[in-house]
Amino acid sequence: MSFIINIILIPVIILLAIISFGSGIYIILKNFFGLRSQINRSIGTDIEIVRVSKVYKKKEETNAGEAEAWKNEIGAMEQLLTTFSNLKEKKSIFYRLIYDSPSITLEIVNPSNGEEIFFYVAMPKKFRESIEKQVQSYFPNAVLEKVSDYTIFSPENFTASSI
């Protein structure tokens, strides 16, 4: 009876050992190459400010279609975010197993010394044209302008946090 159990258990133990060893190698490779990839991606990232010009309408038009205009804007933003989520690099399956997919960051910023709200997009340089075309297709009054890094803090202010 113990001979039959050994015939079953030994291959199962060997299979589990191979799976454990393979997953350990995968985690080590992903961490090593993933860290290098994150550094390269941060270097290859552009920050753009999104400027939207306001469209003025007659008072009769604004009161009648205000709710409909909000629905259209929300729908356009939803479609834009869906388009952003479908951006993928055309690489092999092994490349996608090791490296993460490209990331796009949308930021809403209100500097401490002003009342104006700014919209920023951080994106990989190679997707810049595609993202700019997508933003302008859903929001025709929007313009993307490349900016250097920004800060929301000013020297005379202080920052506090608590848990």
Number of C-alpha atoms within 10 A of each C-alpha: 5 6 8 8 9 11 10 10 12 11 11 12 11 11 12 12 12 12 12 12 11 11 12 12 12 14 12 12 14 17 14 12 12 16 13 12 16 14 10 11 15 12 11 12 18 19 21 21 20 19 14 14 10 8 6 8 9 7 8 8 10 13 10 10 11 11 10 11 12 11 12 12 13 12 13 16 15 13 14 18 15 11 13 18 13 8 15 12 13 8 8 8 9 8 12 13 11 18 18 13 13 15 15 18 11 16 13 11 14 15 15 14 11 8 8 9 9 14 15 20 21 18 21 18 14 12 16 18 9 11 21 17 14 17 21 14 13 16 15 12 13 17 16 20 13 13 11 9 8 10 10 10 13 10 5 7 8 8 5 4 4 3 2
